Amino acid sequence: MPFNQKPQKFNASINTVEIGCGDKAIKLGGESVFPFYTFDGPIDNAPKVGVEISDMGLEGATPEMLAYYGEGASFADMAKKAAAMEGADFVCLKLEGGDPNGEDKPIEDLLAVVKEVGEAIDTPLVVEGCKNVEKDSELLPKVAEALQGKNVLILSAREENYKAVGAAAGLAYSQKVGAESAVDINLAKQLNVVTTQLGVDAKSIVMNVGSAAVGYGYEYVVSTMDRIKGAALSQDDAMLQMPIITPVADEAWSVKEAMASEADMPEWGSQERRGVTMEIMTAAASLAAGSNAVLLKHPQSVKTIANMIKELV
Amino acid sequence: MAKFITIGERIHCISPSINKAMATRDPEPILKRAKEQIAAGATYLDVNIGPAENDGEELMKWAVQLIQSECDNVPLALDTANKKAIEAGISVYNRSKGKPIVNSADAGGRIENIDLAAANDAIVIALCSAEGIAADNDERMMHCQNMLERGMMLGMEPTDLWFDPLFLVVKGMQDKQMQVLEAIKMFSDMGLNSTGGLSNNSNGMPKNIRPIMDSALVAMAMMNGFTSAIVNPCDLRLMETIKSCDIFLNNTLYADSYLDL
């Protein structure tokens, strides 16, 4: 009997969210099919790859990353190099040095980095806070203000600070708002509900629904994303139709496969290759599960994942 | 499964203010009720213009265009015994939010409304009765089969016939209530959609009792696979019950603010 293909059609789609301005602006989402299901319908906006840089400069960078950016690179240089990386669609600046439990850099210092990076590149920009909810509630509204007119994505509004971050980024300064939950599907939806109740346009929200490195409870990430895409498309749930962005590098580079030195684990081979492998595997899994964008840091991962996307879409 | 669909029943010519608004083509009272019902969570709005024998076509066109243009093309159920008026309404209907519903056909004198729906790519509410209420479920299901076959012969999708078991009033027909629920289960087992005027069950009961009875019945009906109902969406208890049942049925994903959605 001949194979009779029946496309799975949905009368709903993921919202299209544009980040950046001008020719280099990117669009996340817009599809009415499951991830990479191009046999069911077109995917006009292929998933995007972002390259992470940090206000901590090249601290903790691998030898290959150091070689790529060059030692002593300024923030502006790093931003330009990240934007020029093969396979990069956008740049993500992490302000991890702001964490009160770490460097606790003052907000003015962080804003100086933000401005330097913002002026150096016209590539779409995502700015990630320091993850401390109190500090981020102060810092991120100022970042949104400093980058007015650049249509950046601010990561992230969380359950504890969505009012401060969401109102500043999404209402006062017309940026895009990242809504972050940690592998909790009900909270992912709830955060979108309350953020839109603030008055933020649903189409200005991108979700970060959490991540993990592959092998570290990753199946929870997959089931969360699966359920979200299912509700968005088959149940036409407007509160889950936001595109998904997933920070991959943080998780992938902080597990023992990426951290253990070659002196400790000679039989595991090159530490750098292990880290890259973890990053690529985690990114590929996130995209297959439904991420519309991933945040990576190693040039080889960026190139490999960009190629994978090109081959599949 | 898809979310339960509510059809708001409050634009009805039996209401004196709506009757007058329809007669004088006064938009305000009609739009007020339309917006109230949408805000309360109605998916579809029923537009009942009564028999409308004289100016039905013109009136239905006016009402459809008025409500859709002011309410973001909310989908509508066109409710009148005047077939030409339903066709006239469909001719100006905007389908972007959903097909029009023909309200309604039965297995007796109004069976031709199925033909009308088929010819116009509309949904039709199919009352499982012919002359008077069905005596039992054998009769209900016979009507259901007849109407389903007729629709399918005319090229309709089976899911575009929404079968109405006819809800019966508890006061006087208490012993028939389980039959109605069983009929819904049979529709559901056949993969068919269903709907009905749920609040019939509580006719004649005190005002404070009716929302309780209606809520309990909708929960039992949804458990049996009921897919839509013609309701007063301004009945908060009923709407909260429907939203909660949609959570248990996994028709919609839970979030703490689910009642606001």
Contacts between the chains, C-beta under 8 A, distances in Angstrom:
chain1	res1	chain2	res2	distance
A	185	B	253	6.6
A	186	B	253	7.1
A	186	B	254	5.2
A	186	B	255	5.5
A	186	B	256	7.4
A	187	B	255	7.8
A	189	B	253	5.5
A	189	B	254	7.6
A	189	B	255	3.8
A	190	B	255	4.0
A	190	B	256	5.0
A	190	B	257	6.0
A	193	B	255	5.5
A	193	B	257	4.4
A	193	B	260	6.8
A	193	B	261	6.7
A	194	B	257	6.5
A	197	B	257	7.4
A	197	B	260	7.2
A	227	B	253	7.0
A	231	B	252	7.5
A	231	B	253	4.7
A	235	B	2	6.7
A	235	B	3	6.6
A	235	B	251	6.8
A	235	B	252	6.1
A	235	B	253	7.4
A	237	B	252	6.5
A	237	B	253	6.1
A	239	B	255	6.8
A	239	B	261	6.6
A	240	B	253	6.6
